[in-house]
């Protein structure tokens, strides 16, 4: 038996609610991706990359300071 994707304790009854478009509830999703906020995703990726780069730079600075002592 297939489980419902939207309700944890429900068995799939092929209602197709999980295939409904997020922007137009009268339409079946066609994977157009208009509902995805790519700007938010890119900002989040940038935050991770910047944070990792900053950590790397701080480790380099910390190592240089430690060697000077």
PyMOL Python script that loads the backbone (N, CA, C, O; Angstrom):
from pymol import cmd

cmd.read_pdbstr("""\
ATOM      1  N   UNK A   1       0.831  -1.197   0.000  1.00  0.00           N
ATOM      2  CA  UNK A   1       0.000   0.000   0.000  1.00  0.00           C
ATOM      3  C   UNK A   1       0.873   1.258   0.000  1.00  0.00           C
ATOM      4  O   UNK A   1       1.859   1.348   0.732  1.00  0.00           O
ATOM      5  N   UNK A   2       0.504   2.184  -0.801  1.00  0.00           N
ATOM      6  CA  UNK A   2       1.224   3.448  -0.927  1.00  0.00           C
ATOM      7  C   UNK A   2       0.688   4.434   0.111  1.00  0.00           C
ATOM      8  O   UNK A   2      -0.522   4.559   0.300  1.00  0.00           O
ATOM      9  N   UNK A   3       1.623   5.140   0.789  1.00  0.00           N
ATOM     10  CA  UNK A   3       1.223   6.121   1.800  1.00  0.00           C
ATOM     11  C   UNK A   3       1.020   7.487   1.160  1.00  0.00           C
ATOM     12  O   UNK A   3       1.653   7.823   0.159  1.00  0.00           O
ATOM     13  N   UNK A   4       0.140   8.253   1.749  1.00  0.00           N
ATOM     14  CA  UNK A   4      -0.128   9.613   1.300  1.00  0.00           C
ATOM     15  C   UNK A   4       1.102  10.485   1.546  1.00  0.00           C
ATOM     16  O   UNK A   4       1.738  10.384   2.595  1.00  0.00           O
ATOM     17  N   UNK A   5       1.433  11.327   0.593  1.00  0.00           N
ATOM     18  CA  UNK A   5       2.577  12.224   0.721  1.00  0.00           C
ATOM     19  C   UNK A   5       2.267  13.431   1.601  1.00  0.00           C
ATOM     20  O   UNK A   5       3.181  14.053   2.143  1.00  0.00           O
ATOM     21  N   UNK A   6       0.987  13.766   1.745  1.00  0.00           N
ATOM     22  CA  UNK A   6       0.605  14.975   2.464  1.00  0.00           C
ATOM     23  C   UNK A   6       0.153  14.712   3.891  1.00  0.00           C
ATOM     24  O   UNK A   6       0.319  15.566   4.762  1.00  0.00           O
ATOM     25  N   UNK A   7      -0.416  13.543   4.136  1.00  0.00           N
ATOM     26  CA  UNK A   7      -0.895  13.205   5.468  1.00  0.00           C
ATOM     27  C   UNK A   7      -0.204  11.933   5.932  1.00  0.00           C
ATOM     28  O   UNK A   7      -0.313  10.882   5.301  1.00  0.00           O
ATOM     29  N   UNK A   8       0.502  12.045   7.037  1.00  0.00           N
ATOM     30  CA  UNK A   8       1.374  10.975   7.512  1.00  0.00           C
ATOM     31  C   UNK A   8       0.665   9.631   7.740  1.00  0.00           C
ATOM     32  O   UNK A   8       1.197   8.586   7.367  1.00  0.00           O
ATOM     33  N   UNK A   9      -0.507   9.647   8.336  1.00  0.00           N
ATOM     34  CA  UNK A   9      -1.174   8.398   8.698  1.00  0.00           C
ATOM     35  C   UNK A   9      -2.271   7.988   7.721  1.00  0.00           C
ATOM     36  O   UNK A   9      -3.181   7.242   8.084  1.00  0.00           O
ATOM     37  N   UNK A  10      -2.190   8.463   6.509  1.00  0.00           N
ATOM     38  CA  UNK A  10      -3.224   8.185   5.516  1.00  0.00           C
ATOM     39  C   UNK A  10      -2.663   7.314   4.390  1.00  0.00           C
ATOM     40  O   UNK A  10      -1.507   7.470   3.997  1.00  0.00           O
ATOM     41  N   UNK A  11      -3.467   6.418   3.886  1.00  0.00           N
ATOM     42  CA  UNK A  11      -3.097   5.612   2.727  1.00  0.00           C
ATOM     43  C   UNK A  11      -3.514   6.388   1.477  1.00  0.00           C
ATOM     44  O   UNK A  11      -4.574   7.013   1.444  1.00  0.00           O
ATOM     45  N   UNK A  12      -2.668   6.337   0.461  1.00  0.00           N
ATOM     46  CA  UNK A  12      -2.955   7.046  -0.788  1.00  0.00           C
ATOM     47  C   UNK A  12      -4.257   6.531  -1.395  1.00  0.00           C
ATOM     48  O   UNK A  12      -4.448   5.327  -1.571  1.00  0.00           O
ATOM     49  N   UNK A  13      -5.146   7.470  -1.709  1.00  0.00           N
ATOM     50  CA  UNK A  13      -6.411   7.101  -2.358  1.00  0.00           C
ATOM     51  C   UNK A  13      -6.513   7.724  -3.760  1.00  0.00           C
ATOM     52  O   UNK A  13      -7.597   7.839  -4.330  1.00  0.00           O
ATOM     53  N   UNK A  14      -5.346   8.124  -4.295  1.00  0.00           N
ATOM     54  CA  UNK A  14      -5.257   8.699  -5.652  1.00  0.00           C
ATOM     55  C   UNK A  14      -6.114   9.948  -5.834  1.00  0.00           C
ATOM     56  O   UNK A  14      -6.700  10.157  -6.897  1.00  0.00           O
ATOM     57  N   UNK A  15      -6.182  10.772  -4.798  1.00  0.00           N
ATOM     58  CA  UNK A  15      -6.963  12.010  -4.884  1.00  0.00           C
ATOM     59  C   UNK A  15      -6.264  13.072  -5.741  1.00  0.00           C
ATOM     60  O   UNK A  15      -6.892  14.037  -6.178  1.00  0.00           O
ATOM     61  N   UNK A  16      -4.960  12.886  -5.977  1.00  0.00           N
ATOM     62  CA  UNK A  16      -4.110  13.781  -6.781  1.00  0.00           C
ATOM     63  C   UNK A  16      -3.873  15.150  -6.136  1.00  0.00           C
ATOM     64  O   UNK A  16      -3.364  16.061  -6.790  1.00  0.00           O
ATOM     65  N   UNK A  17      -4.235  15.298  -4.874  1.00  0.00           N
ATOM     66  CA  UNK A  17      -3.982  16.569  -4.186  1.00  0.00           C
ATOM     67  C   UNK A  17      -2.487  16.874  -4.130  1.00  0.00           C
ATOM     68  O   UNK A  17      -2.087  18.038  -4.148  1.00  0.00           O
ATOM     69  N   UNK A  18      -1.676  15.844  -4.065  1.00  0.00           N
ATOM     70  CA  UNK A  18      -0.223  16.031  -4.027  1.00  0.00           C
ATOM     71  C   UNK A  18       0.338  16.481  -5.378  1.00  0.00           C
ATOM     72  O   UNK A  18       1.490  16.908  -5.456  1.00  0.00           O
ATOM     73  N   UNK A  19      -0.453  16.390  -6.425  1.00  0.00           N
ATOM     74  CA  UNK A  19      -0.018  16.807  -7.763  1.00  0.00           C
ATOM     75  C   UNK A  19      -0.632  18.145  -8.180  1.00  0.00           C
ATOM     76  O   UNK A  19      -0.487  18.567  -9.327  1.00  0.00           O
ATOM     77  N   UNK A  20      -1.308  18.800  -7.262  1.00  0.00           N
ATOM     78  CA  UNK A  20      -1.963  20.074  -7.564  1.00  0.00           C
ATOM     79  C   UNK A  20      -0.935  21.206  -7.588  1.00  0.00           C
ATOM     80  O   UNK A  20      -0.030  21.248  -6.755  1.00  0.00           O
ATOM     81  N   UNK A  21      -1.077  22.098  -8.523  1.00  0.00           N
ATOM     82  CA  UNK A  21      -0.204  23.264  -8.656  1.00  0.00           C
ATOM     83  C   UNK A  21      -0.344  24.147  -7.417  1.00  0.00           C
ATOM     84  O   UNK A  21      -1.456  24.405  -6.957  1.00  0.00           O
ATOM     85  N   UNK A  22       0.793  24.611  -6.877  1.00  0.00           N
ATOM     86  CA  UNK A  22       0.768  25.490  -5.706  1.00  0.00           C
ATOM     87  C   UNK A  22       0.211  26.873  -6.029  1.00  0.00           C
ATOM     88  O   UNK A  22      -0.342  27.535  -5.151  1.00  0.00           O
ATOM     89  N   UNK A  23       0.348  27.310  -7.260  1.00  0.00           N
ATOM     90  CA  UNK A  23      -0.108  28.644  -7.645  1.00  0.00           C
ATOM     91  C   UNK A  23      -1.542  28.660  -8.172  1.00  0.00           C
ATOM     92  O   UNK A  23      -2.250  29.658  -8.037  1.00  0.00           O
ATOM     93  N   UNK A  24      -1.959  27.555  -8.769  1.00  0.00           N
ATOM     94  CA  UNK A  24      -3.316  27.460  -9.324  1.00  0.00           C
ATOM     95  C   UNK A  24      -3.912  26.118  -8.905  1.00  0.00           C
ATOM     96  O   UNK A  24      -3.641  25.097  -9.538  1.00  0.00           O
ATOM     97  N   UNK A  25      -4.726  26.109  -7.840  1.00  0.00           N
ATOM     98  CA  UNK A  25      -5.267  24.847  -7.318  1.00  0.00           C
ATOM     99  C   UNK A  25      -6.183  24.107  -8.298  1.00  0.00           C
ATOM    100  O   UNK A  25      -6.559  22.962  -8.043  1.00  0.00           O
ATOM    101  N   UNK A  26      -6.541  24.737  -9.397  1.00  0.00           N
ATOM    102  CA  UNK A  26      -7.384  24.077 -10.399  1.00  0.00           C
ATOM    103  C   UNK A  26      -6.559  23.370 -11.468  1.00  0.00           C
ATOM    104  O   UNK A  26      -7.113  22.831 -12.425  1.00  0.00           O
ATOM    105  N   UNK A  27      -5.239  23.371 -11.308  1.00  0.00           N
ATOM    106  CA  UNK A  27      -4.335  22.838 -12.325  1.00  0.00           C
ATOM    107  C   UNK A  27      -3.457  21.737 -11.733  1.00  0.00           C
ATOM    108  O   UNK A  27      -3.076  21.806 -10.564  1.00  0.00           O
ATOM    109  N   UNK A  28      -3.142  20.741 -12.524  1.00  0.00           N
ATOM    110  CA  UNK A  28      -2.184  19.706 -12.132  1.00  0.00           C
ATOM    111  C   UNK A  28      -0.785  20.283 -12.361  1.00  0.00           C
ATOM    112  O   UNK A  28      -0.531  20.934 -13.374  1.00  0.00           O
ATOM    113  N   UNK A  29       0.114  20.038 -11.411  1.00  0.00           N
ATOM    114  CA  UNK A  29       1.488  20.545 -11.526  1.00  0.00           C
ATOM    115  C   UNK A  29       2.147  20.011 -12.796  1.00  0.00           C
ATOM    116  O   UNK A  29       2.091  18.816 -13.086  1.00  0.00           O
ATOM    117  N   UNK A  30       2.782  20.931 -13.558  1.00  0.00           N
ATOM    118  CA  UNK A  30       3.497  20.524 -14.764  1.00  0.00           C
ATOM    119  C   UNK A  30       4.997  20.812 -14.627  1.00  0.00           C
ATOM    120  O   UNK A  30       5.727  20.850 -15.617  1.00  0.00           O
ATOM    121  N   UNK A  31       5.442  21.015 -13.379  1.00  0.00           N
ATOM    122  CA  UNK A  31       6.851  21.256 -13.064  1.00  0.00           C
ATOM    123  C   UNK A  31       7.420  22.498 -13.752  1.00  0.00           C
ATOM    124  O   UNK A  31       8.574  22.507 -14.182  1.00  0.00           O
ATOM    125  N   UNK A  32       6.602  23.540 -13.848  1.00  0.00           N
ATOM    126  CA  UNK A  32       7.067  24.781 -14.486  1.00  0.00           C
ATOM    127  C   UNK A  32       8.039  25.546 -13.591  1.00  0.00           C
ATOM    128  O   UNK A  32       8.805  26.376 -14.081  1.00  0.00           O
ATOM    129  N   UNK A  33       8.017  25.277 -12.292  1.00  0.00           N
ATOM    130  CA  UNK A  33       8.924  25.875 -11.298  1.00  0.00           C
ATOM    131  C   UNK A  33       8.637  27.353 -11.018  1.00  0.00           C
ATOM    132  O   UNK A  33       9.467  28.026 -10.406  1.00  0.00           O
ATOM    133  N   UNK A  34       7.492  27.868 -11.446  1.00  0.00           N
ATOM    134  CA  UNK A  34       7.144  29.257 -11.161  1.00  0.00           C
ATOM    135  C   UNK A  34       6.908  29.481  -9.669  1.00  0.00           C
ATOM    136  O   UNK A  34       6.969  30.615  -9.193  1.00  0.00           O
ATOM    137  N   UNK A  35       6.640  28.414  -8.939  1.00  0.00           N
ATOM    138  CA  UNK A  35       6.369  28.523  -7.502  1.00  0.00           C
ATOM    139  C   UNK A  35       7.652  28.562  -6.672  1.00  0.00           C
ATOM    140  O   UNK A  35       7.600  28.816  -5.468  1.00  0.00           O
ATOM    141  N   UNK A  36       8.790  28.315  -7.294  1.00  0.00           N
ATOM    142  CA  UNK A  36      10.059  28.264  -6.568  1.00  0.00           C
ATOM    143  C   UNK A  36      10.701  29.642  -6.542  1.00  0.00           C
ATOM    144  O   UNK A  36      10.855  30.286  -7.580  1.00  0.00           O
ATOM    145  N   UNK A  37      11.072  30.087  -5.358  1.00  0.00           N
ATOM    146  CA  UNK A  37      11.740  31.383  -5.197  1.00  0.00           C
ATOM    147  C   UNK A  37      13.246  31.149  -5.306  1.00  0.00           C
ATOM    148  O   UNK A  37      13.928  30.932  -4.305  1.00  0.00           O
ATOM    149  N   UNK A  38      13.751  31.197  -6.539  1.00  0.00           N
ATOM    150  CA  UNK A  38      15.164  30.927  -6.759  1.00  0.00           C
ATOM    151  C   UNK A  38      16.051  31.977  -6.102  1.00  0.00           C
ATOM    152  O   UNK A  38      17.181  31.676  -5.717  1.00  0.00           O
ATOM    153  N   UNK A  39      15.556  33.199  -5.970  1.00  0.00           N
ATOM    154  CA  UNK A  39      16.328  34.246  -5.298  1.00  0.00           C
ATOM    155  C   UNK A  39      16.631  33.869  -3.868  1.00  0.00           C
ATOM    156  O   UNK A  39      17.754  34.060  -3.401  1.00  0.00           O
ATOM    157  N   UNK A  40      15.640  33.334  -3.158  1.00  0.00           N
ATOM    158  CA  UNK A  40      15.830  32.923  -1.765  1.00  0.00           C
ATOM    159  C   UNK A  40      16.820  31.765  -1.680  1.00  0.00           C
ATOM    160  O   UNK A  40      17.655  31.718  -0.776  1.00  0.00           O
ATOM    161  N   UNK A  41      16.723  30.837  -2.619  1.00  0.00           N
ATOM    162  CA  UNK A  41      17.642  29.699  -2.630  1.00  0.00           C
ATOM    163  C   UNK A  41      19.074  30.176  -2.867  1.00  0.00           C
ATOM    164  O   UNK A  41      20.001  29.722  -2.197  1.00  0.00           O
ATOM    165  N   UNK A  42      19.253  31.090  -3.817  1.00  0.00           N
ATOM    166  CA  UNK A  42      20.589  31.603  -4.105  1.00  0.00           C
ATOM    167  C   UNK A  42      21.152  32.391  -2.931  1.00  0.00           C
ATOM    168  O   UNK A  42      22.345  32.302  -2.641  1.00  0.00           O
ATOM    169  N   UNK A  43      20.296  33.169  -2.246  1.00  0.00           N
ATOM    170  CA  UNK A  43      20.763  33.906  -1.066  1.00  0.00           C
ATOM    171  C   UNK A  43      21.215  32.940   0.023  1.00  0.00           C
ATOM    172  O   UNK A  43      22.219  33.185   0.691  1.00  0.00           O
ATOM    173  N   UNK A  44      20.485  31.853   0.206  1.00  0.00           N
ATOM    174  CA  UNK A  44      20.853  30.866   1.220  1.00  0.00           C
ATOM    175  C   UNK A  44      22.175  30.192   0.858  1.00  0.00           C
ATOM    176  O   UNK A  44      23.021  29.973   1.725  1.00  0.00           O
ATOM    177  N   UNK A  45      22.349  29.867  -0.414  1.00  0.00           N
ATOM    178  CA  UNK A  45      23.611  29.263  -0.864  1.00  0.00           C
ATOM    179  C   UNK A  45      24.755  30.238  -0.645  1.00  0.00           C
ATOM    180  O   UNK A  45      25.822  29.846  -0.172  1.00  0.00           O
ATOM    181  N   UNK A  46      24.543  31.507  -0.982  1.00  0.00           N
ATOM    182  CA  UNK A  46      25.567  32.528  -0.762  1.00  0.00           C
ATOM    183  C   UNK A  46      25.937  32.624   0.712  1.00  0.00           C
ATOM    184  O   UNK A  46      27.115  32.732   1.053  1.00  0.00           O
ATOM    185  N   UNK A  47      24.934  32.584   1.586  1.00  0.00           N
ATOM    186  CA  UNK A  47      25.202  32.655   3.023  1.00  0.00           C
ATOM    187  C   UNK A  47      26.099  31.509   3.472  1.00  0.00           C
ATOM    188  O   UNK A  47      27.012  31.713   4.272  1.00  0.00           O
ATOM    189  N   UNK A  48      25.850  30.330   2.972  1.00  0.00           N
ATOM    190  CA  UNK A  48      26.656  29.162   3.333  1.00  0.00           C
ATOM    191  C   UNK A  48      28.072  29.312   2.784  1.00  0.00           C
ATOM    192  O   UNK A  48      29.044  29.069   3.500  1.00  0.00           O
ATOM    193  N   UNK A  49      28.192  29.707   1.526  1.00  0.00           N
ATOM    194  CA  UNK A  49      29.513  29.860   0.905  1.00  0.00           C
ATOM    195  C   UNK A  49      30.309  30.947   1.615  1.00  0.00           C
ATOM    196  O   UNK A  49      31.489  30.757   1.913  1.00  0.00           O
ATOM    197  N   UNK A  50      29.677  32.077   1.887  1.00  0.00           N
ATOM    198  CA  UNK A  50      30.364  33.175   2.572  1.00  0.00           C
ATOM    199  C   UNK A  50      30.783  32.754   3.967  1.00  0.00           C
ATOM    200  O   UNK A  50      31.892  33.066   4.401  1.00  0.00           O
ATOM    201  N   UNK A  51      29.912  32.049   4.675  1.00  0.00           N
ATOM    202  CA  UNK A  51      30.238  31.600   6.026  1.00  0.00           C
ATOM    203  C   UNK A  51      31.425  30.637   5.999  1.00  0.00           C
ATOM    204  O   UNK A  51      32.327  30.750   6.829  1.00  0.00           O
ATOM    205  N   UNK A  52      31.435  29.699   5.063  1.00  0.00           N
ATOM    206  CA  UNK A  52      32.543  28.748   4.955  1.00  0.00           C
ATOM    207  C   UNK A  52      33.839  29.462   4.585  1.00  0.00           C
ATOM    208  O   UNK A  52      34.898  29.144   5.126  1.00  0.00           O
ATOM    209  N   UNK A  53      33.765  30.425   3.667  1.00  0.00           N
ATOM    210  CA  UNK A  53      34.944  31.175   3.258  1.00  0.00           C
ATOM    211  C   UNK A  53      35.487  31.983   4.436  1.00  0.00           C
ATOM    212  O   UNK A  53      36.699  32.053   4.640  1.00  0.00           O
ATOM    213  N   UNK A  54      34.590  32.589   5.206  1.00  0.00           N
ATOM    214  CA  UNK A  54      35.004  33.366   6.376  1.00  0.00           C
ATOM    215  C   UNK A  54      35.669  32.466   7.412  1.00  0.00           C
ATOM    216  O   UNK A  54      36.688  32.840   7.991  1.00  0.00           O
ATOM    217  N   UNK A  55      35.110  31.296   7.650  1.00  0.00           N
ATOM    218  CA  UNK A  55      35.715  30.351   8.603  1.00  0.00           C
ATOM    219  C   UNK A  55      37.117  29.968   8.157  1.00  0.00           C
ATOM    220  O   UNK A  55      38.042  29.906   8.967  1.00  0.00           O
ATOM    221  N   UNK A  56      37.267  29.711   6.856  1.00  0.00           N
ATOM    222  CA  UNK A  56      38.576  29.335   6.316  1.00  0.00           C
ATOM    223  C   UNK A  56      39.578  30.470   6.516  1.00  0.00           C
ATOM    224  O   UNK A  56      40.715  30.240   6.927  1.00  0.00           O
ATOM    225  N   UNK A  57      39.147  31.690   6.224  1.00  0.00           N
ATOM    226  CA  UNK A  57      40.041  32.842   6.380  1.00  0.00           C
ATOM    227  C   UNK A  57      40.404  33.062   7.841  1.00  0.00           C
ATOM    228  O   UNK A  57      41.547  33.397   8.151  1.00  0.00           O
ATOM    229  N   UNK A  58      39.452  32.879   8.733  1.00  0.00           N
ATOM    230  CA  UNK A  58      39.740  33.053  10.160  1.00  0.00           C
ATOM    231  C   UNK A  58      40.722  31.994  10.656  1.00  0.00           C
ATOM    232  O   UNK A  58      41.563  32.283  11.507  1.00  0.00           O
ATOM    233  N   UNK A  59      40.625  30.786  10.140  1.00  0.00           N
ATOM    234  CA  UNK A  59      41.585  29.731  10.522  1.00  0.00           C
ATOM    235  C   UNK A  59      42.982  30.101  10.052  1.00  0.00           C
ATOM    236  O   UNK A  59      43.959  29.879  10.767  1.00  0.00           O
ATOM    237  N   UNK A  60      43.082  30.666   8.848  1.00  0.00           N
ATOM    238  CA  UNK A  60      44.384  31.080   8.316  1.00  0.00           C
ATOM    239  C   UNK A  60      44.957  32.193   9.185  1.00  0.00           C
ATOM    240  O   UNK A  60      46.134  32.158   9.545  1.00  0.00           O
ATOM    241  N   UNK A  61      44.134  33.177   9.521  1.00  0.00           N
ATOM    242  CA  UNK A  61      44.590  34.295  10.361  1.00  0.00           C
ATOM    243  C   UNK A  61      45.005  33.779  11.733  1.00  0.00           C
ATOM    244  O   UNK A  61      46.051  34.163  12.256  1.00  0.00           O
ATOM    245  N   UNK A  62      44.184  32.911  12.313  1.00  0.00           N
ATOM    246  CA  UNK A  62      44.485  32.356  13.632  1.00  0.00           C
ATOM    247  C   UNK A  62      45.801  31.589  13.609  1.00  0.00           C
ATOM    248  O   UNK A  62      46.585  31.677  14.553  1.00  0.00           O
ATOM    249  N   UNK A  63      46.048  30.843  12.547  1.00  0.00           N
ATOM    250  CA  UNK A  63      47.297  30.082  12.415  1.00  0.00           C
ATOM    251  C   UNK A  63      48.483  31.030  12.329  1.00  0.00           C
ATOM    252  O   UNK A  63      49.513  30.784  12.956  1.00  0.00           O
ATOM    253  N   UNK A  64      48.358  32.112  11.560  1.00  0.00           N
ATOM    254  CA  UNK A  64      49.450  33.081  11.429  1.00  0.00           C
ATOM    255  C   UNK A  64      49.725  33.779  12.758  1.00  0.00           C
ATOM    256  O   UNK A  64      50.886  33.976  13.119  1.00  0.00           O
ATOM    257  N   UNK A  65      48.706  34.145  13.472  1.00  0.00           N
ATOM    258  CA  UNK A  65      48.867  34.803  14.775  1.00  0.00           C
ATOM    259  C   UNK A  65      49.521  33.847  15.762  1.00  0.00           C
ATOM    260  O   UNK A  65      50.405  34.241  16.524  1.00  0.00           O
ATOM    261  N   UNK A  66      49.092  32.606  15.747  1.00  0.00           N
ATOM    262  CA  UNK A  66      49.633  31.607  16.660  1.00  0.00           C
ATOM    263  C   UNK A  66      51.117  31.380  16.389  1.00  0.00           C
ATOM    264  O   UNK A  66      51.890  31.215  17.333  1.00  0.00           O
ATOM    265  N   UNK A  67      51.542  31.368  15.103  1.00  0.00           N
ATOM    266  CA  UNK A  67      52.952  31.148  14.748  1.00  0.00           C
ATOM    267  C   UNK A  67      53.811  32.326  15.170  1.00  0.00           C
ATOM    268  O   UNK A  67      54.997  32.148  15.447  1.00  0.00           O
ATOM    269  N   UNK A  68      53.240  33.533  15.227  1.00  0.00           N
ATOM    270  CA  UNK A  68      54.025  34.727  15.578  1.00  0.00           C
ATOM    271  C   UNK A  68      54.331  34.796  17.064  1.00  0.00           C
ATOM    272  O   UNK A  68      55.266  35.486  17.469  1.00  0.00           O
ATOM    273  N   UNK A  69      53.576  34.108  17.865  1.00  0.00           N
ATOM    274  CA  UNK A  69      53.785  34.165  19.326  1.00  0.00           C
ATOM    275  C   UNK A  69      54.994  33.430  19.755  1.00  0.00           C
ATOM    276  O   UNK A  69      55.301  33.387  20.947  1.00  0.00           O
TER     277      UNK A  69
END
""", "prot")
cmd.dss("prot")
cmd.show_as("cartoon", "prot")
cmd.util.cbc("prot")
cmd.orient("prot")
